[in-house]
């Protein structure tokens, strides 16, 4: 006689997540949590975040963290940040870091940047990078560049560059571009793309446009960004087409971006329709 699968609802939810169907996974995993399947809570957190169900995530996670389940503090901080509750988000992320979740430093660093607290964000990310978090070095370099500290950005990029971490190669490419070492930057951008850095084609396209004036090359890279589903690819392509005088072509991509929650893209679409985005 064939035995029943262990935690069947959680297994179904995990399969939906792997298939890129997080909203469907939420419904299944909520049932799994209600029936006491032990692996379900962590999967439900992932489903909430992957589906952008920020309010639902915050509502569910807040009492869990208050009850001492600190492993959920990081996800709670992300959800609170997304719904604009930055004070509580910062508290949750600091709790996560204090509890040993180094990865939460990346989310805290971005939160602090968005609040104009770049120096604090840099300190948080520098500490996380020193402690071995794999995402922190590239984010640290990005914040240092944003703060205008090219010397510190170059030092960090050179210390942490590692082909095993493609985003660090992309970070060094950005530094070389800022240093006007364009040939070196181009080589690094191409290497980052070959290695699979998260936003390699988007960044390379922007470099080609700004530093080389290569409109066709930039468009080809933005098309690659679309093919690789890089974060923000739709807005990037839409903005590019708008800037080169192709508003009708841009509209399709801006609509995709707006449909996924990009408020800037939504405002641009309103302007294209001849309306004021400030109007209700």
Buried (B, 14 or more C-beta within 10 A) or exposed (E): EEEEEEBEBBBBBBEBBEEEBBEBBBEBBBBBBEEEBEBBBBBBBBBBBBBBBBEBBBEBBBEBBEEEEBBBBBBBBBBBBBBEBBEBBBBBBBBBBEEEBBBBBBBBBBBBBEEEBBEBBBBBBBBBBEEEBBBBBBBBBBBBBEBEBEEBBBBBBEEBBEEEBBBBBBBBBBBBBBBEBEEBBBEBBBBBBEBEBBBBBBBBBBBBBEEEEBBEBBBBBBBBBBEBEBEBBBBBBBBBBBEBEEBEBBBEBBBBBBEEEBEBBBBBBBEBEEEEEEEE
